[in-house]
Amino acid sequence: MHTKTMEGLAGASMNMKLLNTPFRVYKDAERRGDTAVMERATY
């Protein structure tokens, strides 16, 4: 596998990990109907 491909996959993996927490907060707030928390999680 090429070096650039490995760098791209590592970068994509890191971005998914960083986005996972706010997305989990958003889904939990959506389940509870808390729109203020949903808005904060998107920013």
N, C-alpha and C positions, 0 to 999 in steps of 0.2 A: 504494500500500500504506500502511496506517495506521502511525503511529509505534509504537503498542503492539505491533503484529504484528512490526515490525522488531526491537524490544527483546527480544521473546520468542524470535525465531529466533536472535538473537545470543547470548542466554543459553543456549539449548539447544546451540548449536554449541560454546560455551566448556565446558560441562559434558561434552560428548562428548570433547573434547580432553583434559580433566583425567582422565577415566575410562579413556582409551585405554591409558595406560602401565601402571597396575596390572593391567588386564585382560590385557595382553600378558605381563606377568610371571607372572600366574596360569596362563595357557595354556602357557607355556614350562615352568613347574614341574610342571604336570599331565603334560606329555609325558614329563618325566624321572622322574615319580613322587615328587617332593619335596614331601611334604605340609606340612612346616614353612613352606616358602616360600609355598605356596598359602594357608595361614592368614594369614600376615603380609600378603600382597597384598590380602586382603579387608578389612583394617582400616585 
